[in-house]
Amino acid sequence: MTKWQRQARLVIALGAVAFAIVVVFELKRRPQSPAQPAAPADPGAIVEVTGGRVERFKLSREDVRVAYGRQLTYANGSTKLMDVTINADERGPQRAGGRTFTVKGNEADVGQNESTLQLNGNVRLAASDGMTARTEHATYSDKDGFVRAMGPVEFSRGRMTGSGFGMTYDTAHDVLVILDRTVVHVAADERGAGAVEVASGTAAFARREKNMRFERDVKLRRGVQSIEADAAVAYLTPDEKEIQLMELRGRSRITMEKPAAGGLQELTGRDIDLKYAADGQALDHAELKGDGAILLAGTAGAAGRQIKATTIDVTLAPDGTTPVALTARESVVLMLPAERGVPARTIRSAAMDAKGQPARGLTQAQFTGDVEFRERSAAGSGDTGAASNNGVDRVARASTLDVVLKPAMAGIEDARFAHGVRFFEGDASADDRCASGRSSRFQMCAAAIRYDLDKGMLALTGSEPGALKPRVINDRIAIDATRIDVTLAGPDVKAMGVVKSVVSGRRTSERRLPSMFKQDKPVNVTADALDYSGTVNKATYTGSAQLWQDETSVKGPSIVLDDKAGDLTATGNVTTVTVRDSASKDKRPGRVRSIASAADFQYEESLHRATYIGNAHMNSPDGDMTANKIELYLKAAGDEVDRMEAYDNVTLRDQNRTTTGARLTYTTADERYVVTGTPVKALDECKRETIGRTLTYLKSAETITIDGNEQTRTQTKGSAQCP
């Protein structure tokens, strides 16, 4: 028999003796009607006690008292208490403050070992801090100080109310746990703010740690925020009135209702840590870990802007939605959607660091580590900078990229690429080393490239190992220069400072070299500056311009190469060197080198005509000629002269004579020179002058005809005097 049982029996025995003495005394004083015995509450009980309190639970950290309205004891040693109240008082240095809790129920069954109370019927738990819980059935154990319930539970504290299925309450640590189907409501405060709705599998409320834990399919609604996660922990302010921190774990997601342009629309990640402002309402800071993604709202009717990375750290303006600082690490992706007139833009890198202003959002961002920038739009979108109606597909790669963002992150104003920059059109997996002739894509390489996206203009500058000068190439031309400016629409190219270019010799239906050059070899050009228009396929070289292919060359202050028509124009004291096929007197093939100069030079591909204008001078093994204008008509292949015309003040000098006139015509088929004028003069080596209206010279026969009078060349042999 336990000490408690012995005490109880002693109390009952003393009560019975006292009762017997009182009855005997009263019977002696006056006669009484026989009293009817009260019906027992439970016929099976062997002892019934009405009203009482027992201080029998002595735990190391609290004193527990059990009060009851009636006690029934059974033969098997079990006990049932009716109208039960369990009170516990805190004690000990770690529990200063005098907190208490109370558990009430309609009845309680006391186990045989008296370590557990099974409470049934309207069980209510109340803590002195205001926490209450209600259920129909619960147990209380004096071994661990836990109150447990398995059925429906309702609970409340201050502005918070909730319900669920199953409960444990750790009286020693003041932790209430709802085991399943938890629903929590937090009413708005006096300011009309702070309302929260939570649904989860389980919930734990730890008062001392000032936190609330939710697990299993957590859904939380807080003002404009909707939060989802596998688990969540909310850390409260010291007064427990506001949430200051929240940890989301597993499939975490936060969405904002109707955010302003540039504001947070959605946060997702494996885990998310949230920090709230002092008012406990506005979000101050968020850290996303594991496949993090942030979606920022676009302007009205526009898609949002997305930032992805393994980890993202974002600081927000006082409004709780506008980012003012952001750090992203590992597998960073920034995606700006396509809008009317603007292609979709994507930036990938190893790291991203951005900052901004409360009124504008993020305004600047730096991307570092294997940066890739891409623009893409569908055909017919009319995007700015599109070379055609076929859409845009451009890629840039660099070590770093700095961008200036428009307000509300509506787009990119300016992009600056640095270190090993390659900017090209087409498939990103294709070769992008800016090597001539490797692909048909338009490519640019430089140490640094600045891109004005609204204007579709790029500035290529700088030099570094592996990229000594900026370079621009396509399937037709390669350009190297100290600085190159490119307008993508066209494209148009302006190059400055020691310009070098190589023009492909491949002829197409739209592009060709002048036939005076070989079509299977490239043409080289140098100058101080270049202006190239891709719209009309015309390149203008200025400042000490020189164009050459093998031994053929053109030099002048300005050279214009029309890539579409195949025309060539040079102005300002032009000098040309041409080498053409010729036949010697013994009919053996050979190469004839001619040097010509004039104020201006023009080659017209449609006529196969090369024209020298202004003080024209041409020198070759066949003779030396000057005139105001000289025209060379080439054969279709371009490597032979078909005929030559000279106009005004014509002078032709060969080994034996000098001929002057107003016009000269030379045909290669019969090697015939015809000179006309008023008059034509021929001065031979003996200083004899012949004058007439027309001079015809047949080189193959070495005969001259003037005005129809045939003369045979006089040769002098073995004498220093002319015959």
Secondary structure, DSSP 4 states (H G I P E B T S, - for coil): --HHHHHHHHHHHHHHHHHHHHHHHHHHHS--PPPPPPPPS-TTEEEEEEEEEEEEEE-SSEEEEEEEEEEEEETTS-EEEEEEEEEEEE-SGGGTT--EEEEEEEEEEEPTTS-EEEEEEEEEEEETTS-EEEEEEEEEETTT-EEEEEEEEEEEETTEEEEEEEEEEETTTTEEEEEEEEEEEE---TTS---EEEEESEEEEETTTTEEEEEEEEEEEETTEEEEEEEEEEEEPTTSSSEEEEEEEEEEEEEESSPPTTSEEEEEEEEEEEEE-TTSSSEEEEEEEEEEEEEE--STTPPPEEEEEEEEEEEE-TTSSSEEEEEEEEEEEEEE--BTTB-EEEEEEEEEEEEEETTTEEEEEEEEEEEEEEEEE-TT---TT-SSTT-EEEEEEEEEEEEEEPGGG--EEEEEEEEEEEEEES-TTS--S--TTS-SS-EEEEEEEEEETTTTEEEEE--BTTBSS-EEE-SSEEEE-SEEEEETTTTEEEEEEEEEEEE-----SS----TTS-TTS-EEEEEEEEEEETTTTEEEEEEEEEEEETTEEEEEEEEEEETTTTEEEEEEEEEEEEEEEEE-TT--EEEEEEEEEEEEEEEETTTTEEEEEEEEEEEETTEEEEEEEEEEEEPTTSSSEEEEEEEEEEEEE-SSEEEEEEEEEEETTTTEEEEEEEEEEEEETT--EEEEEEEEEETTTTEEEETTEEEEPP---S-SS--
